[in-house]
Amino acid sequence: MKRLDNPSRYTPKVAESFGDAEQRFVWPPYVPAGDTTIVLADGGTGKTIFGCGIAADVSRGRRLPGEIEDRAPQKVLIISAEDSGELLKKRLVASDADLSNIYILDCVQSQGLDFSERYLTFFDLILKCKPALVIVDPWHAFIGGDVDINRVNQLRPVLQGLSIIAKKCECGMILVSHVNKRAQAENANHAAVGSVDLINASRSAIRVIFDDAPGREDYRILIHTKSNYAPAGRSICYRITEDGGLLWSGFSDITRRTLEAAARSHRTPHEELLRQGEQSSANALLRKALKEYAAKAQPGKAVNLSYDQVKAEYGADIFCGMQPKRVLDTLSKDLKADGILISTGKTVRDVRDGRTKNGFCLVKQPPLEAFESLPGFEWPEDENQ
C-alpha cells in the first residue's frame, strides 16, 4: 500500500472553527468569485470576442448586464491557446478595454503550461497578476497530456485544484469550452467537451448560442444554465460589432428550458420560443373553455367530455395540435387552483352522437361553505397555536 507523504496534512477541523460563508461575485450571478465558471460556446459564436467583452467591462469598472451597483476597475488575466496577443489586443480595443488592467498569456507564451504537472506554475502566475477575473480559452488545451478529460477520476482532481486556486487568489475563473456533438436534448450542460463532471465541479455554467431570429445574424444569446450560489440570471443578448467588439443588447426570453426543448423537437431556439408562445395562448383559451364547462356543472358532479366535443365547440386548435391528454395533464395543477379537477385517459360517451370516444372527466369542487354547513363539520385545530 502506498503511504501518504504527509499524513498530518489531512487533519479535520472542528466545524465551529470555520468562518461564515459569504459569496462574492465578479459578475452576479453569472461569474462567482473564488470559483470556476464554464462557458460553453457554439462554433463560430466568437468566444474570443465574448471573453474580451467581459474583460473590457471589468477593466473599466463598467456595470455588466443585470448589475445595479457601480464597480471599481479591476485586473483581468487572459490565457489563450488559440489566439495571438495582437488579436486579443485588437478585440479588447474594439470593446473599449483599459489595456493597462489586462494581462495576456497568448498562444505562443502559453505553450507547455498545464494545470496538472505545472500546477504550481499556474498558481504562481495568478498570484503575480492578482486578477479579479481569469479567462482560460479553451480549458482543455491546458489539462495536461496524461489526463483523460473523459474520465471523472482523472479530471476531478484537476478541477478541484483550479477551484482551490480561485479561492486562494479570490478571483473568478472562466473556463471556455468547445461544444461537443453528442446528443444534448436532455441537459444543455452535457454539451461540454469531456466528462460531464466539468459542469458538476463548477459552480456556474453559461451557454452562448447564435440568435437565430430573422435579421439578427450578428447577435448572440448568453444563457445561464447552472447557478449554485444564486438563482440563475436572465438570458442576455449581445451584438458583435463590425470591428469585432461586443455590445450588450438587452435580455432574451430564450432559457435553458427553451434550448433543451428545441433540441428534443429538432427546432431552432427561436422556433421553439414561438411554439411555446402559441402553446401558452392556446392553454389560456383551453383554461377559459374548461371554466365555462365547470360553470354549467353541479358542484361535485362529474361531467364527461370527449376531446372531439371540445374541439367542435371551441375550435380544432384548442389543444394546439398536441395530444389532448398531455395538455390537460400539464394544466391540471392550475385548474385545481381554479377549483376544477380533471381526470384524463377516460373513455366517455359523446353527447352529440352517443358514440364512445377518448375524453376526460371534469369535476367542479364544491365551495368551502358547503363543507362548513355539513352537520358535525369542524376545522382541525391549528397545531401552531
Summary of the structure (lengths in Angstrom):
residues: 385
radius of gyration: 27.9
end to end distance: 61.2
largest distance: 86.5
contacts: 1150
relative contact order: 0.11
helix: 37%
strand: 23%
